[in-house]
């Protein structure tokens, strides 16, 4: 059977954040400061036929939101000062198209115009050329309605083109922004009630893939860390990261981790609680095509 | 340490070469000092040299060992250097069978 495609979604009002969804993770010292973004992943099976009951159910739930192919296309203004009055400010589904008319990203929003405006400011302008909108017919639609409309737009696009919009593929952070780095403590003034080593141990066992890097994930401060982050992201790996140079929030981590892992350099990548290696090993595995298998274990 | 005096005059590269060669019985041992590529980046002291190396080793001792194990063997051998200013290594560690020659 074909592996399910992992899809991630821009969903501004869905919480709780990633870390607290797992029951054993409500550990007060890990602050990830997720704001309004979350990364639910859907397994859309491309090969399995859909049961009839599910189809009729879907029809009923979002009969109010039109199909992707039947929705109106609106141009997105290039001028950052120019607010698009034509884009509705209400809730609904939207799909952003690039300059070549290719669908790049499908999102849901409580305020479509504002979401599109945010994308326009954070995403290269040639990727944000026009938008199709599927406004909901009520001011405060149920979240399920929007989610199922989002899902059916994605499925409609997959059945038309064979693949999900690039911005919705898990690990692509162009549209939804990379998750922030995990911080071990709220600040240096906080004394740990648990030994740092145990904290590291819990962290690497509770997250499937953990990368300890120099600098933040969005701005690594070392070429090797940068390379590891880009390899992991380009392989769509769902991972959390920690900045070992952040002495304010991760005080002592850098030295303690070296002894914990018996590995003297950074970056370090853990999978399932085990050290896989640093930049050389990750690059090596990526070249041999063995990375995917490792992360699917 | 009897070799203390000798260490002072030997460069780090030469010390590393000797250590690795004698412990790993390497059939290939290439060391390249790439410190200039990393001069002044985070965590490296100003004016420090011989901080970053590319190492390529082919050794029968790597036979049957995982990549992590092989890298650890190299790191362990060079632990004194890592404590005294060696900052990062890029390691290619192969067993003789894997070199394809």
Interface residues (C-beta under 8 A of the other chain):
Chain A: X214 X215 X221 X222 X223 X224 X245 X262 X263 X264 X265 X275 X276 X277 X278 X279 X280 X281 X284 X285
Chain B: X37 X38 X41 X42 X43 X67 X68 X71 X72 X75 X79 X82 X87 X88 X89 X90 X91 X92
